[in-house]
Amino acid sequence: MISVETSNPRAILNQQREFFITGKTKDVDFRLTQLKTLKQLVIDNKADIIKALNADLHKPEFEAYATEIGVIKEINYAIKNILNWTKPQKATVPWDLFPYSAKIHPEPLGIVLIIGPWNYPFYLMIAPLVGAIASGNCAIIKPSELAPHTANLLSELISKYFLPEYITVAQGGVETSQKLLAEKFDHIFFTGGTAIAKIVMAAAAKHLTPVTLELGGKSPCIVDTEINLEQTIRRITWGKFINAGQTCIAPDYLLVNKKIKPDLVNGLKKCLQEFYGETPATSPDFARIISKKHFDRLANFLKCGEIIAGGETNPEELYIAPTLLDHISLADPIMEEEIFGPILPIIEYTDIDEAINLINSKPKPLALYLFSENKNLQQRILQTTSSGGVCINDTVMQVAVSSLPFGGVGDSGIGSYHGKAGFDTFSHYKSVLKNSFRLDINWRYAPYQGKLPLLKRLIGG
């Protein structure tokens, strides 16, 4: 279904351009007010947000607060820092260009399109919107049709709290996305998979529209011997199985030192039982798979290797138990694409070079995890691998730090956001050089006779 107000994207785009041209969004007080309004939207409607997330993903209330409503922290960070972010910054000018002065002015790009995914359907729409608002843009946001309850709620709330010529929601499926991508935006921000990202980037290229692509990939998790075993187990289990593993930065597979593997595996089994009970299907703390299509894809992965914990499925409830797999071959389908579900392959290594070579043989992931207190190993992993981000001795928590840019590299994405990085993504930094009429040295003007030696001294050659 396409919402009435966005059945004609060009019409709403024209409205937003007219509104943007008024200059209202460039006013910092206006931006602050809108950020506070966005915060109030979240606070006022927490119960409805939790209900929608539960309907779409069977998301537990705790996870809804921690990973979706927690976007309030991102809004607060922008409110706190926006005055500093928007200030023109002085730039140095060479002495020989006296009396020039130079500044760099951040300015909004204009009209931005934000296309969101289904796995965190509230947070991953609101978090980039924070950057768009803070930097003074108008926005059209397109939530995923695979999370319809959250998409409907977003449409209702955005239209209630914001003018459509400023921020509006475009609902619908592929047809809506195609109509939007056919239009010229000033920036497109996309969160999702690599295949759709290529379509988005190709469409953007026709208009020379810059893009930010937040993708994913097979995020490895290396487990060394120099660890606190109990804490390592709990942190891996939590990071992998929140939202039933449907997290772009979830540990995708474990690379475990052979010496510690038996203890780690036993610990993971016990931890799964501690977290979700004997029967995770009845646990109020375990989410469900978003759709039958994704369920079938994940169920097929269960044929790989050997199931050593979990493995139960219920297609009617879109339930796949938290599962551990052993004896995985690198040629197995589960090692060819991002899992994005509650299945964790465990691969052992004898020498760390094996783990590094495996990681480097695959496209660059969005996240890399290392559990080790060995500082030399920490430094070696940082220097010999490439990933969007790294988290040492924990999982997923890097996303909670607003001062850290969040984004991928290579196949895992282009560009970043969160905090200042989000402001930068939706801003153009305009260079401004200013001269004075108090002084005008004539060394650059014709006629040039006799002036070349001075010029050579000035340029140093």
Phi, psi and omega per residue, in radians:
M1 nan 2.373 3.090
I2 -1.827 2.232 -3.098
S3 -1.159 2.658 -3.037
V4 -1.025 -0.757 -3.017
E5 -1.273 -0.245 -3.121
T6 -2.133 0.297 3.057
S7 -1.152 -0.374 3.073
N8 -2.159 1.505 -3.080
P9 -0.967 -0.627 -3.088
R10 -1.108 -0.635 -3.135
A11 -1.128 -0.814 -3.132
I12 -1.222 -0.581 3.071
L13 -1.081 -0.753 3.122
N14 -1.110 -0.691 3.091
Q15 -1.077 -0.758 -3.118
Q16 -1.192 -0.641 3.101
R17 -1.127 -0.712 3.094
E18 -1.081 -0.728 3.125
F19 -1.168 -0.724 -3.129
F20 -1.108 -0.688 -3.112
I21 -1.095 -0.437 3.109
T22 -1.115 -0.328 3.134
G23 1.465 0.018 -3.069
K24 -1.077 -0.689 -3.080
T25 -1.235 -0.275 -3.141
K26 -1.375 -0.304 3.130
D27 -1.236 2.174 -3.061
V28 -1.142 -0.628 3.094
D29 -1.100 -0.662 3.082
F30 -1.086 -0.790 -3.140
R31 -1.072 -0.764 3.118
L32 -1.040 -0.768 3.125
T33 -1.065 -0.723 -3.125
Q34 -1.200 -0.641 3.076
L35 -1.122 -0.717 3.106
K36 -1.168 -0.613 3.066
T37 -1.126 -0.727 3.111
L38 -1.092 -0.721 3.089
K39 -1.072 -0.747 3.138
Q40 -1.136 -0.631 3.076
L41 -0.977 -0.785 -3.129
V42 -1.193 -0.812 -3.083
I43 -1.108 -0.751 -3.071
D44 -1.205 -0.401 -2.948
N45 -2.143 0.460 -3.104
K46 -0.999 -0.761 -3.106
A47 -1.081 -0.742 3.140
D48 -1.205 -0.629 3.106
I49 -1.116 -0.797 3.126
I50 -1.071 -0.733 -3.141
K51 -1.105 -0.765 -3.134
A52 -1.142 -0.733 3.138
L53 -1.148 -0.630 3.098
N54 -1.176 -0.672 3.133
A55 -1.176 -0.625 -3.099
D56 -1.443 -0.689 -2.988
L57 -2.271 0.084 -3.037
H58 0.979 0.611 -3.037
K59 -1.280 2.208 3.109
P60 -1.063 2.628 -3.107
E61 -1.020 -0.708 -3.140
F62 -1.060 -0.794 3.141
E63 -1.174 -0.592 3.085
A64 -1.076 -0.753 3.097
Y65 -1.156 -0.874 -2.998
A66 -1.178 -0.675 -2.963
T67 -1.954 -0.097 -3.119
E68 -2.204 -1.043 3.104
I69 -1.167 -0.372 3.079
G70 -1.067 -0.124 3.064
V71 -1.062 -0.284 3.056
I72 -0.952 -0.654 3.127
K73 -1.078 -0.679 3.129
E74 -1.155 -0.694 3.110
I75 -1.146 -0.782 3.127
N76 -1.042 -0.692 -3.134
Y77 -1.101 -0.710 3.115
A78 -1.181 -0.739 3.116
I79 -1.041 -0.716 -3.104
K80 -1.191 -0.584 -2.967
N81 -1.909 -0.068 -2.987
I82 -1.088 -0.588 3.141
L83 -1.111 -0.682 3.086
N84 -1.244 -0.708 -3.108
W85 -1.095 -0.640 -3.024
T86 -1.497 -0.155 -3.140
K87 -1.214 2.340 2.998
P88 -1.041 2.430 -3.119
Q89 -1.812 2.343 3.104
K90 -1.213 2.492 3.061
A91 -2.087 2.537 -3.114
T92 -1.265 2.589 3.116
V93 -2.208 2.337 3.133
P94 -1.004 2.589 -3.077
W95 -1.042 -0.529 -3.074
D96 -1.317 -0.123 3.068
L97 -1.796 0.309 3.004
F98 -1.023 2.332 0.235
P99 -1.843 0.615 3.120
Y100 -1.142 2.690 2.953
S101 -2.314 2.673 -3.067
A102 -2.382 2.461 3.067
K103 -2.449 2.761 3.070
I104 -2.035 2.075 -3.060
H105 -1.852 2.081 3.020
P106 -1.327 2.322 3.099
E107 -2.381 2.636 -3.130
P108 -1.159 2.659 3.130
L109 -1.343 -0.648 -3.141
G110 2.395 -1.900 -3.113
I111 -1.894 2.145 -3.090
V112 -2.041 2.572 3.065
L113 -1.916 2.222 3.126
I114 -2.057 2.024 -3.135
I115 -1.889 2.124 -3.021
G116 -1.854 2.874 3.133
P117 -1.705 -3.101 -3.098
W118 -1.738 -0.240 -2.976
N119 -1.339 -0.671 2.975
Y120 -2.207 1.271 -2.874
P121 -1.223 -0.268 3.069
F122 -1.685 -0.976 -3.098
Y123 -0.986 -0.783 -3.029
L124 -1.392 0.027 2.905
M125 -1.720 -0.727 -3.043
I126 -1.332 -0.682 -3.077
A127 -1.038 -0.847 3.063
P128 -1.190 -0.513 3.100
L129 -1.089 -0.569 3.085
V130 -1.010 -0.817 3.118
G131 -1.130 -0.679 -3.137
A132 -1.133 -0.736 3.116
I133 -1.173 -0.834 -3.088
A134 -1.033 -0.588 -3.110
S135 -1.590 0.003 2.946
G136 1.618 0.461 -3.123
N137 -1.714 2.866 2.836
C138 -1.632 2.743 -3.036
A139 -2.535 2.475 2.868
I140 -1.943 2.200 -3.139
I141 -1.970 2.385 -3.091
K142 -2.085 1.733 3.107
P143 -1.335 2.847 -3.131
S144 -1.298 2.338 3.085
E145 -1.246 -0.238 3.125
L146 -1.334 -0.235 3.025
A147 -2.074 1.232 -2.941
P148 -1.146 -0.594 -3.116
H149 -1.160 -0.730 3.108
T150 -1.230 -0.670 3.116
A151 -1.081 -0.783 3.121
N152 -1.091 -0.719 -3.139
L153 -1.150 -0.758 3.106
L154 -1.018 -0.777 -3.140
S155 -1.059 -0.761 -3.137
E156 -1.132 -0.783 -3.055
L157 -1.283 -0.746 -3.137
I158 -1.078 -0.722 3.140
S159 -1.209 -0.429 3.126
K160 -1.377 -0.643 -3.007
Y161 -1.734 -0.330 -3.057
F162 -2.333 2.626 3.051
L163 -1.246 2.451 -3.109
P164 -1.118 -0.487 3.104
E165 -1.289 -0.115 3.083
Y166 -1.855 -1.005 3.092
I167 -2.394 2.312 3.091
T168 -2.503 2.811 -3.137
V169 -1.893 2.315 3.029
A170 -1.872 1.964 3.125
Q171 -1.703 2.702 3.085
G172 2.412 -3.092 -3.106
G173 -1.803 -2.405 -3.063
V174 -1.053 -0.684 -3.103
E175 -1.075 -0.747 3.110
T176 -1.089 -0.795 3.132
S177 -1.052 -0.726 -3.138
Q178 -1.114 -0.734 3.118
K179 -1.108 -0.740 -3.140
L180 -1.137 -0.793 -3.082
L181 -1.203 -0.307 3.085
A182 -1.312 -0.284 -3.126
E183 -1.576 2.836 3.115
K184 -1.624 2.039 3.021
F185 -1.872 2.950 3.090
D186 -1.599 -0.267 3.031
H187 -2.883 2.512 3.038
I188 -2.125 2.226 3.122
F189 -2.007 2.056 -3.069
F190 -2.158 2.314 3.000
T191 -2.080 2.205 -3.119
G192 2.878 -2.629 -3.075
G193 -1.611 2.875 -3.061
T194 -1.109 -0.703 -3.082
A195 -1.066 -0.824 3.141
I196 -1.234 -0.577 3.126
A197 -1.030 -0.648 3.128
K198 -1.139 -0.637 3.103
I199 -1.170 -0.764 3.132
V200 -1.078 -0.786 -3.094
M201 -1.176 -0.649 3.112
A202 -1.143 -0.710 3.115
A203 -1.153 -0.717 3.140
A204 -1.129 -0.614 -3.104
A205 -1.076 -0.526 -3.133
K206 -1.120 -0.447 -3.141
H207 -1.938 0.128 -3.043
L208 0.952 0.663 3.138
T209 -1.523 2.215 3.088
P210 -1.192 2.644 -3.106
V211 -2.263 2.641 2.876
T212 -2.055 2.188 -3.126
L213 -2.067 1.979 3.097
E214 -1.792 1.822 -2.985
L215 -1.950 -2.187 -3.067
G216 -2.913 -2.072 -3.128
G217 2.056 -3.132 -3.088
K218 -1.565 1.604 -3.090
S219 -1.352 1.969 -3.086
P220 -1.402 2.715 3.077
C221 -2.296 1.923 -3.122
I222 -1.593 2.311 3.108
V223 -2.102 1.955 3.138
D224 -1.538 3.100 3.123
T225 -1.452 -0.448 -3.068
E226 -1.533 1.353 -3.053
I227 -2.482 2.897 2.839
N228 -1.542 1.863 -2.968
L229 -1.077 -0.796 -3.084
E230 -1.094 -0.804 -3.134
Q231 -1.172 -0.666 3.101
T232 -1.031 -0.821 -3.119
I233 -1.062 -0.805 -3.098
R234 -1.158 -0.689 -3.102
R235 -1.241 -0.646 3.083
I236 -1.185 -0.805 -3.112
T237 -1.050 -0.788 3.130
W238 -1.086 -0.880 -3.058
G239 -1.149 -0.566 -3.122
K240 -1.356 -0.690 -2.908
F241 -1.852 -0.009 2.963
I242 -1.085 2.524 -3.126
N243 0.973 0.553 -3.122
A244 0.933 0.647 3.081
G245 1.340 0.061 -3.085
Q246 -1.556 1.120 -3.077
T247 -2.344 2.271 -3.037
C248 -1.149 -0.374 3.124
I249 -1.956 0.298 3.048
A250 -1.116 2.531 2.996
P251 -0.975 2.140 -3.066
D252 -1.498 -0.678 3.090
Y253 -2.663 2.676 3.135
L254 -1.733 2.400 2.950
L255 -1.989 1.847 -2.933
V256 -2.005 2.320 3.046
N257 -1.009 2.277 -3.052
K258 -0.939 -0.609 -3.085
K259 -1.132 -0.523 -3.029
I260 -1.855 -0.089 -3.027
K261 -0.990 -0.855 -3.110
P262 -1.009 -0.751 3.137
D263 -1.167 -0.689 -3.137
L264 -1.144 -0.792 -3.125
V265 -1.073 -0.812 3.117
N266 -1.053 -0.702 3.134
G267 -1.162 -0.689 3.116
L268 -1.112 -0.711 3.117
K269 -1.060 -0.810 -3.134
K270 -1.149 -0.657 -3.108
C271 -1.187 -0.693 3.084
L272 -1.031 -0.720 3.121
Q273 -1.180 -0.689 3.124
E274 -1.117 -0.729 -3.096
F275 -1.272 -0.777 -2.934
Y276 -2.114 0.040 3.085
G277 1.406 -3.130 -3.136
E278 -1.122 -0.579 -3.100
T279 -2.196 1.556 -3.103
P280 -0.998 -0.408 -3.139
A281 -1.083 -0.441 3.137
T282 -1.749 0.013 -3.132
S283 -1.280 2.359 3.056
P284 -1.331 -0.057 -3.018
D285 -1.883 0.205 -3.100
F286 -2.182 2.205 -3.046
A287 -1.377 -3.085 -3.138
R288 -2.145 2.889 3.114
I289 -1.312 2.546 -2.973
I290 -1.187 -0.614 -3.037
S291 -2.684 2.889 3.121
K292 -1.104 -0.663 3.136
K293 -1.039 -0.825 -3.139
H294 -1.241 -0.591 3.079
F295 -1.045 -0.847 -3.115
D296 -1.084 -0.702 3.119
R297 -1.074 -0.781 -3.126
L298 -1.218 -0.712 -3.140
A299 -1.036 -0.592 3.117
N300 -1.143 -0.549 3.109
F301 -1.148 -0.428 -3.110
L302 -1.168 -0.199 3.083
K303 -1.389 -0.201 -3.105
C304 -1.449 2.481 3.038
G305 1.021 -2.581 -3.113
E306 -2.166 2.225 3.093
I307 -1.342 2.101 3.135
I308 -1.955 -0.085 3.006
A309 -2.835 2.456 3.105
G310 1.362 -2.467 3.118
G311 1.674 -0.197 -3.120
E312 -1.291 2.549 3.120
T313 -2.390 2.718 3.022
N314 -2.528 1.731 -3.063
P315 -1.103 -0.510 -3.130
E316 -1.166 -0.580 3.130
E317 -1.747 0.035 -3.065
L318 0.949 0.715 -3.080
Y319 -1.827 2.235 2.933
I320 -2.213 2.169 -3.095
A321 -1.120 2.645 2.983
P322 -1.039 2.156 -2.913
T323 -2.238 2.435 3.018
L324 -1.952 2.344 3.115
L325 -2.071 2.384 3.077
D326 -2.092 2.984 3.100
H327 0.947 0.832 3.128
I328 -1.488 2.384 3.006
S329 -1.636 2.505 3.122
L330 -1.145 -0.264 3.104
A331 -1.555 -0.098 3.140
D332 -1.154 2.576 3.126
P333 -0.952 -0.565 -3.091
I334 -1.155 -0.344 3.123
M335 -1.698 0.074 -3.104
E336 -1.713 -0.332 -3.119
E337 -2.543 2.860 3.112
E338 -1.081 2.344 -3.058
I339 -1.283 -0.930 3.100
F340 0.985 0.852 3.133
G341 -2.986 3.124 -2.987
P342 -1.481 0.843 -3.136
I343 -2.207 2.192 -3.047
L344 -2.132 1.850 3.042
P345 -1.312 2.479 3.137
I346 -2.077 2.100 -3.106
I347 -2.102 2.294 -3.138
E348 -1.677 2.683 3.034
Y349 -2.352 2.685 3.105
T350 -1.734 -0.728 3.139
D351 -2.115 2.466 -3.064
I352 -1.067 -0.442 3.091
D353 -1.046 -0.599 3.107
E354 -1.062 -0.795 -3.130
A355 -1.130 -0.778 -3.131
I356 -1.095 -0.776 -3.131
N357 -1.111 -0.666 3.114
L358 -1.121 -0.805 3.135
I359 -1.051 -0.777 -3.082
N360 -1.301 -0.211 3.100
S361 -1.434 -0.166 -3.096
K362 -1.951 2.830 3.072
P363 -0.981 2.647 -3.084
K364 -1.106 2.203 -3.066
P365 -1.464 2.917 3.101
L366 -1.265 -0.608 -3.136
A367 -2.412 2.656 3.002
L368 -2.322 2.364 -3.111
Y369 -2.064 2.427 3.070
L370 -2.345 2.205 3.012
F371 -1.886 1.863 3.134
S372 -2.990 2.461 3.025
E373 -1.665 0.017 3.137
N374 -1.361 1.871 -3.059
K375 -1.146 -0.578 3.096
N376 -1.140 -0.694 3.103
L377 -1.176 -0.712 3.098
Q378 -0.979 -0.831 -3.118
Q379 -1.156 -0.648 -3.127
R380 -1.137 -0.760 3.124
I381 -1.106 -0.725 3.121
L382 -1.081 -0.634 -3.052
Q383 -1.465 -0.472 -3.005
T384 -1.832 -0.040 3.107
T385 -2.226 2.823 3.094
S386 -2.271 2.338 3.129
S387 -2.747 2.870 3.121
G388 -1.007 -0.744 3.119
G389 -2.696 2.916 3.133
V390 -2.296 2.437 3.025
C391 -2.249 2.192 -3.072
I392 -1.846 2.208 3.108
N393 1.132 0.496 3.004
D394 -2.905 3.062 3.086
T395 -2.339 2.555 2.957
V396 1.200 -0.425 -2.995
M397 -1.136 -0.289 3.122
Q398 -1.059 -0.442 -3.116
V399 -1.234 -0.298 -3.069
A400 -1.527 -0.065 -3.067
V401 -1.769 1.800 -3.037
S402 -1.122 -0.405 -3.128
S403 -1.393 -0.156 3.094
L404 -1.686 2.126 3.038
P405 -1.035 2.422 -3.136
F406 -2.029 2.107 3.136
G407 3.119 2.990 -3.077
G408 -1.780 -3.029 3.102
V409 -2.546 2.466 -3.103
G410 1.107 -2.278 -3.101
D411 -1.167 -0.259 -3.111
S412 -1.594 0.035 3.013
G413 2.510 2.995 3.095
I414 -2.323 2.208 3.104
G415 1.477 3.069 -3.094
S416 -2.629 2.956 3.070
Y417 -2.662 -2.880 -2.959
H418 1.518 2.302 3.069
G419 0.964 -2.358 -3.125
K420 -1.063 -0.595 3.135
A421 -1.094 -0.623 3.088
G422 -1.181 -0.722 3.065
F423 -1.048 -0.777 -3.136
D424 -1.112 -0.704 -3.103
T425 -1.020 -0.693 -3.071
F426 -1.731 0.293 -3.137
S427 -2.110 2.677 2.900
H428 -1.891 2.285 3.125
Y429 -1.669 1.842 -3.031
K430 -1.586 2.139 3.114
S431 -1.434 2.308 -3.116
V432 -2.249 2.090 3.084
L433 -1.907 2.328 -3.050
K434 -2.214 2.322 3.090
N435 -1.955 2.988 3.134
S436 -2.136 2.734 3.077
F437 -1.596 0.053 -3.081
R438 -1.266 -0.426 -3.053
L439 -2.557 2.422 3.118
D440 -2.542 1.682 -3.131
I441 -1.431 2.338 -2.954
N442 -1.624 0.308 -3.047
W443 -1.138 -0.386 -3.076
R444 -1.641 -0.168 -3.053
Y445 -1.558 2.601 2.993
A446 -1.237 2.671 0.020
P447 -1.284 2.615 -3.021
Y448 -1.612 -0.065 -3.063
Q449 -0.979 2.221 3.099
G450 1.433 -0.013 -3.067
K451 -1.733 -0.226 -3.059
L452 -1.107 -0.731 3.124
P453 -1.012 -0.685 3.114
L454 -1.138 -0.736 3.132
L455 -1.078 -0.730 -3.141
K456 -1.087 -0.697 3.119
R457 -1.147 -0.685 -3.103
L458 -1.149 -0.667 -3.098
I459 -1.601 -0.100 3.042
G460 1.358 0.486 -3.133
G461 -2.773 nan nan
